[in-house]
């Protein structure tokens, strides 16, 4: 149980376009979802926290107009990178909390975004 | 605010030898502590956690970790390293509230045959 999926696993897009990444909790209701970003050979940096039906809370330094997060249901959150630039290229990992173990945070497999 | 320190960027160990990956933490309340492993271009795999109870926690793939409250540490250990253990290891912490996990910078473990 407690599986989190992400789609797509890899995406390449041209500079200036927008990309949407989906995060789904497959077998539990995710009351809270988190989006992390990981640069090569670096740690995971928390970008934002979202609760179902509420606006996301962004960490300091993260542009909320560039990284649009929607948590419309208890099983789906989306991250849209708008007007992508090469410096947005990164590994994006979502995480979800909910289910039987309220303190557990379950991680998706990640999405590799490359902006050319 | 919570934080995690992993003082070593890289740990090298010979296959069959014991390994230790260090982690210290800082939280305002009771710590919830986790270890994850990451293989290249993959997501995080959960290894073990400490929430409460015994200070020695046993997890997946023969790994264990010891919670030391006085030293605010949660070092990851394994009695006998395998080459397949070579990966990036992350320590993470959150306090008892509804806060997200905060990660250390990661330690790259290299097990040499």
Interface residues (C-beta under 8 A of the other chain):
Chain A: X6 X32 X34 X36 X41 X42 X43 X44 X46 X49 X91 X93 X95 X97 X103 X104 X105 X107 X108 X109 X110 X112
Chain B: X32 X34 X36 X41 X42 X43 X44 X46 X49 X51 X90 X94 X96 X98 X100 X101 X102 X103 X104 X105 X106 X108
